[in-house]
Amino acid sequence: MDFRLLKDKTQAVLASLDHRYLNDLPVFQDKNPSAENLAAYIFTELSRQINAGPLRLRSVSVWESETSQATYQGPIHD
C-alpha cells in the first residue's frame, strides 16, 4: 500500500477523534476512552479500510507519553 494512502486513511480516522470529548462519542458510551480502547477503536476503523486482498493491518499503538503506550494487536490471518 502506498504510504500516502495509508497516511490519509489514518488521518481520517484520527480526525473523527481530534478536539472531541471522547466520552461523548457513541463508541465510548459504555467504555472508558483509555489508550487501550482507543488503539482497539483505531485498529477496527483502519482495518475496515485497509484489509483488502493480501493486506492486513497487524496492530495499532497509541502513545500517552514518551514512555507510556498501548498496542492493540488484531487477529493473525494467513
N, C-alpha and C positions, 0 to 999 in steps of 0.2 A: 504494500500500500504506500502510496506517495505520502511523505511526511507532512506535506502542506495540507492534504485532505484530512489526515489524522488530527492535525492541529486544529483545523476548522471544526471538525466534529467534536473534539474535546472542548473547545471554547464555547460551542453552542450549549453543551450540557452545563458547563460552569456558569454561563450567563444566566441560566434559569435559577441559580443559587446566589449569585452575586448581589450584594446590597439588599438581601431579603432577610426577614426574620424567619429563620428556618423552622421554628416551631409552628408557624402558621401554614407551612406548605402541607398539602394533603398527605404526602408520603411520610411526613414526620408527625402526624396527628397522634399516632399510637406508639411512637418510639422516639427516644432521645436522639437528636441530631449529633451524635458523637462522631469522632473521626472514623470509628469502625463502621458505623451506619452510613456515613457519608461515602466512604470508599465503596461499600456494597451498592449504594444507590448509583453512584457514578459508573461503576462496573456494569450494572444492569442496563443503564441507559446507553452507554457506549457499545456494549456488546450487541444490542439490537441493531445498531447501525453498521458495525464493523464485521460481525461474524457472518460472512458470506463466502461461499466457496471454500478455499483452503485456509482462509484467515480465521484466527481465533484469538480473542483477547484473553490473556492469561491472568493478569492481575492489575489492580489499581492501588496506588499508595496515596495517602493523604497525610501531609506533614502538618503538625500543630506547632512545631518549633524546630529549631536546628537539630534537636536531639530526640524528638518525640514524633513517632509516626505510626500509622495503622495501615496494614495492607489487607485487601480482600482478594482472595485467590479463588477464581471460578473453577468449575469442574473441568477436568482434563479430558479433552476429546482427541482421539487419534485420527 
